[in-house]
């Protein structure tokens, strides 16, 4: 029964603040770069589609639900991250996250997928887009009060 793995992944995601703070302090994989987050200049040089380190992306909201909605095969972030880690799911099965420039910063509206790929330690497929190409629903997701530098995972009540 793999349910203990998913519970462990949820606990890992919720208790990793100190580890994230440590990564932020030293720059983690992005040490030596001017910014931990993707800059406008870097964004402009990216191909239209590709893959990118999900830690370089800002999240557009303050919170994200733990559970996925269909059409995702995995039911939650932990399950999806586990499937990616063991190769049961391919990154392409999750679809590309949309990257957009807004107010001099690069953002994504696909917060649960970013969290999933961060947890799995895998690069995430992306597609560049423009603000005007976003739907009104996607635009309404830009509610972050932390410049997209932190996000709280909302777990279901037990």
SULURFEN-V185927 format. One record per pair of residues at least 24 apart in sequence whose ideal C-beta (glycine too) atoms are under 8 Angstrom apart, sorted by the first residue. I is the first residue (numbers start at 1). GAP is how many residues later the second one is. If there is no record, write none. Layout:
# SULURFEN-V185927
i gap
I GAP
I GAP
This chain:
# SULURFEN-V185927
i gap
2 80
5 73
5 77
6 70
6 72
6 73
6 76
7 71
8 70
9 68
9 69
9 70
9 72
9 73
9 110
10 56
10 66
10 67
10 68
10 145
12 66
12 107
13 64
13 65
13 102
13 106
13 140
14 139
14 141
23 32
28 27
29 24
29 26
30 25
30 26
37 68
37 69
37 111
37 112
38 61
38 68
39 67
40 61
40 64
40 65
40 66
42 64
43 56
43 58
43 63
43 85
46 53
46 80
46 82
48 79
48 80
49 47
49 76
49 77
49 78
49 79
50 75
50 76
51 40
51 72
51 73
51 74
51 75
52 47
52 71
52 72
52 74
53 70
53 71
54 60
54 63
54 64
54 68
54 69
54 70
55 63
57 40
57 42
57 49
57 50
57 51
57 57
57 67
57 69
57 91
58 47
58 48
58 49
58 50
58 86
58 89
58 90
58 91
59 48
59 49
59 52
59 55
59 56
59 85
59 89
59 91
59 92
60 47
60 48
60 49
60 51
60 81
60 82
60 83
60 84
60 88
61 50
61 80
61 81
61 82
61 83
61 90
62 81
62 82
62 83
62 84
62 88
62 89
62 90
63 88
63 89
63 90
63 91
64 47
64 48
64 51
64 87
64 88
64 89
64 90
65 47
65 88
65 89
66 87
66 88
66 89
66 90
67 89
68 44
74 42
77 35
77 38
77 39
77 42
77 76
78 41
80 36
80 40
81 35
81 36
81 38
81 39
82 38
84 32
84 33
84 36
84 38
85 35
85 36
85 37
91 26
91 31
91 32
91 33
91 34
92 33
94 30
94 31
95 30
96 29
96 30
96 31
97 27
97 28
97 29
97 30
98 28
98 29
98 30
98 31
98 36
98 40
99 27
99 28
99 29
99 30
100 28
100 29
100 30
100 31
100 33
100 34
101 29
101 30
102 29
102 40
105 42
105 43
107 35
107 41
109 25
109 29
109 32
109 33
111 30
111 40
115 36
115 38
